[in-house]
Amino acid sequence: MDFLNAIVAIANYILVPGIAYGSQLALGALGVTLIYGILRFSNFAHGDTMAFGAMMTILVTWAMQSVGISFGPLPTALLALPFGILGTMGLVLLTDRMVYRFYREQKAKPVILVIVSMGVMFIMNGLVRFIIGPNGQKFADGERYIISARDFKAMTGLSEGLSIRTTQGITLVTAIIVVALLFWFLNRTRTGKSMRAYSDNEDLALLSGINPERVVMYTWLIVAALATIAGTLYGLDKSFKPFVYFQLLLPIFASAIVGGLGNPLGAIAGGFIIAFSEVTITYAWKKVLKYLLPEQFEPTTLVQLLSTDYKFAVSFAILLIVLLFRPTGLFRGKSI
Amino acid sequence: MKKLLMATAASALMASAAFSGANAGEVKLGILIGFTGPIESLTGPMAAGAELAMKEVSDSGKLLDGSTVTPMRADTGCIDNGLATSNAERLIADGIAGLIGGDCSGVTGAILQNVAIPNGMVMISPSATSPGLSTMEDNGLFFRTSPSDAREGQVMADILTDRGIKSIALTYTNNDYGKGLADAIVTSFEAVGGEVTISAAHEDGKADYSAEVGALASAGGDILVVAGYLDQGGLGIIEASLDSGAYDTFGLPGGMIGDSLPKNVGPDLNGSFGQIAGSGGKGTDALAAMSKAAGFDGTSPYAPESYDAAALFMLAMQAANSTDPAVYGAKILDVANAPGEKIYPGELAKGLEILAGGGEIDYVGASAVELIGPGESAGSYREIEVKDGKNTTVKFR
C-alpha cells in the first residue's frame, strides 16, 4: 500500500505536471528550432509570438462564449484555436515582409538577425499588452478534471490522490497530433522536403529550383501555428499573463539547444528533459521517501535539492553544461 | 525663456492661491492606498469609507468653524515603494493636512521614513499590519486603526486550537507583510503546542504554483495557512493545492479575506476559515447602513478602519483647534480612547460639537477603535468561515 501511495504521489506531483509542461516546452522549442534550421537565426521573439497567438485565441474564445458557443466538456479555446492561428500567421508574415526580408536580401549575418528579432520581441511584447493588458486572464471553461484527487482517493482507497486536469490531457493529445502532423509534413510532402533541402544546403537547394521565398513563407506559417498552439495550451493549463511568456523564452531555448538546434526530434526530447529536470530538482521528496523507507530512516527535512524559486536556474545550468560539453546538443543539431 | 518664467510665475501664483484657499476653510486629507496592485479589490471600498467620513463632517459644517474636508486620492501600488513615496511627496506638495495610508506594510514604512517624518506629516494607516511598524521610530507621527500582525498571529493560533487543528503548513507572500505575519503565526501557534511543518515563501505574479504546492504537500499538515494576497499568489497557491488534491482546507489571514476569493475559487473553498481585523456591534452596523445608502460595501475588509482613520484626523483637528500636524497629532490618542462620550459612525457631528465645547470623547467608530502602545489598534477580529461561496462571520475575538 505504501509503495502504491509513493507511486501515486510521484505521478501526481511529478509525472502529470512534468508531461504537460514538457509538451508545452516541446511545441515551443519546435518553433525555435525550425526557424533556426531554415532561416538560420535564433528567434527571440518566439515567446511573445506565443503570447500574441494565445491572446488572439482568448479574444475569439471570449467572443464565442458571449454568443453562447461552447465545446461541451472541452474548453471553447480549442474551437477558437484555428482563428488564433490565422491571426498569428498574419502577424508573422507581416513581420517577415516588413522586417526580416530586408535583412535577408542584405544577406545579414545571423547575429544581426538575432538582434533584429529582439527588437521584434519588444514590439510584440508591447502590442500584446496594448491590446489585452498586462494582467492575468482566465479563459478556461468546460470540465476542469479528467479525474480529481478526491474522486481518485474515493475510488482506490489510497491516501494519496491523483488528479489529472482536462487541460493536461488536452495538452498531451494536442502535442502528439501536432508533432505527428509536422513530421509527416516534413518527411512526406513536396514542400516539406524542399524545406529540409533548403535547411541542409541552401545553395544546392537554390540550384535545384526551390523557391526560397516560398520556403520562408511556409516556415513562418508552421511556426505561427506551433507558437499559437503552444501558447494557448500553456495559458489554458496554467494562466495567461504576457510577462510569463517572456520568461518562458529561457526554458524553450534551453530545450531547443539541449536537443540540438535545428533538429525537430531533439527539440521534443529537450522539452521533456528540461521540464522533468525542473520539476524533479525542485520537488520536495519527503513525502515519497516517507512511504518507501522504513520508519527509522524517515527524513526529517524536506529533501528538496533546490527551492522552487530557482526553477529557472535549472534550465540555465543544463544549458551551460550542454554548451560546454556537447555544443551540438544531444541529437547532433547545428552548433551555435 | 520668457515664456518659461511666465509659466513658472503663473503656476506659483496658482499654487499660493490654492494654499491660501486651504487656510480659509478647506482641509485636504490625502488617501494614499493601493488602487492598483495586489489588494486593488479592497481599496475601492476603503477610499469610499474614508470619503464618507469626510463628507459627513463637511456636511455638518461643525469642523473648525465650518471648514470643508476634501479628499485627495493617490496610488501606492501596494508593493511599489517608488510610486508610493513620490505620490506622498505630491500630496504634501498639494497641501494636505493629514495622510490616510499607506495600505500595505512595506510601502507604509517607506512613506513614513522617506516622506512623513522629514515633512512632519501625521499618517494614520487603515490596513498596514506588520509588527515591524510598532517598533519603527516615528516621532509620534504614525498611527494605525488596524492591529499589528503579532496580535493576528495569536488570534489565528486560538482559532486553530479551537478547531482542533494540531499541525499546519504555512506559506507567505515574500514581503514585509507576509514574513511578519508568518513569524507571528509560527510563534503563537507553537506556543500553544501546535506544529508548523513548513514555513515557505512564495512569489506573487507567477503563472503556475504547482511546484510550490508540491513542497508544501510534502511537508504535510492538517491544513494549509496562506498568508498572502487574495488577488495574487495566495489565489494561485489555493487553486494549485485544490487541483493536485494537496489540501482541501485553508487558513486565511487578513490579506486573503475578500469577496473575490470565494468567487474565483468556487465551492471547493467552502469550509476554509480565517480572520480579519474588524469588530461587530453597533459601529459596524451603523457604517454598513450608511455605506449602503452611499452605494458601497462598508463591511468590505478595512473599509471601517478607513472610515475611522479619516474620522480620527478630523476629530483630533477639532480637539486641537488646528490643522497643523505638529499640533493636532498629540490629540489623536485623546479622542480615540476613554474617557469621554462614546462616538459611533454617523455621530461625527456630535463628537465635533462636544470637542468644540471643551468636552472629551472616546471615539469607538466602526472598528471599535482603541489605540494602544505606539498608537495602534488593540485589535478585535472577525472569525470568518467560507460557507456556500460567501465569507460569513462566525464570531468576534
Interface residues (C-beta under 8 A of the other chain):
Chain A: N12 Y13 I14 P17 G136 S148 A149 R150 F152 K153 G161 L162 S163 R165 Y234 K238 S239 F240 K241 F243 V244 E278 V279 T282 Y283 A284 W285 K286 K287 V288 L302 V303 Q304 T308 D309 K311
Chain B: I198 A201 E203 G205 K206 A207 D208 S210 A211 E212 G214 A215 A217 S218 A219 G220 G236 D243 S244 G245 A246 D248
